[in-house]
Amino acid sequence: MTLKETMSRIHEANMELLLEMDRVCRKHGIPYYLLGGALIGTLRGGDLIPWDDDVDVLLFREDYERFVRVCPQALGEKFRFLDFTTFSEFFDFIPKIANISVTYATTAFGDDDFYGRRYNHPTLDLFILDHRPKAFGRHTLRMRLIYLMAMGHRKTIHYAQYRGIYKAAAFLGAAVGKCVSMQTIARWYENAQKCRDEGNGAYYLSNDMIEPGLWGFLYREEWFAGKREECLRGIPFPVPFDTEAILTMQYGDFMQLPPEDKRVPQHVMTIVEDGNT
């Protein structure tokens, strides 16, 4: 199967994920919004980005918790909800929905068997907006420390990506984390995500990756103040009211294509379908 054929099949699976998310949320009155590459795609030409191999959505905390309550029973048979709080291994703190009708033979992140091959499928990532705490720096430091502890429950830790004190912190955090169950660390992380400083008008993505630039973005309440839909492949999906403000904050000139060497899939290597790779 060529790369073009592979990406075409993955995009079909990703559209199925988005349509299932939309069906469940509309049925139960749960607001959500496109995010990331899918959101950019609505403005660049109304289609998924050719090299983007997953899809992201965004929910406010209260809406995410409503979704979690209904989705295990509401999702169709080809979809699986992957809740990081239930696993003994640490992949990341991002809940996902997997489309198990497509299986990856291998993935870019590796250690597939260690994770029970649960991530060897196209996935929809659910990002959560929580209220921004007043002591945001101290708050995110606490979350980073918990994240480092969770890394002790990975098979492979890529220490080479860290430098200086951060590498030492990664070593120490992972070593301590091995002494604590992953379920306990996950509870600590979920409790840390939630902030009671309501009314400050600012939110942050509380389950994003550990990079400071991502956690540091603040999302204004007014960016979600009205209803708006944009189309992917002719199908309308909900997007933030001020989509342009969010994408500019995250990517700068989001209409500008990245360099050619960056236009590659980030997760999938090869897929298996009907017994063939």
Buried (B, 14 or more C-beta within 10 A) or exposed (E): BEEEEBBEBBBBBBBBBBBBBBEBBEEBEBBBBBBBBBBBBBBBEEBBBEBBBBBBBBBBBEBBEBBBEBBEEBBEEBBBBBEBBEBEBBBBBBBBBBBBBBBBBBBEBEEBEEBEEBBBBBBBBBBBBBBBBEEBEEBBEBBBBBBBBBBBBBEEBEBEEBEEEBEEBBBBBBEEBEEBEBBEBBEBBBEBBEBEBEEEEBBBBBBBEBEEEEBEEEBBBEBBEEEBEBEBEEEEBBBBBBBEBBBEBBEEEBEEEEEEEEEEBEBBBEBBBEEEE
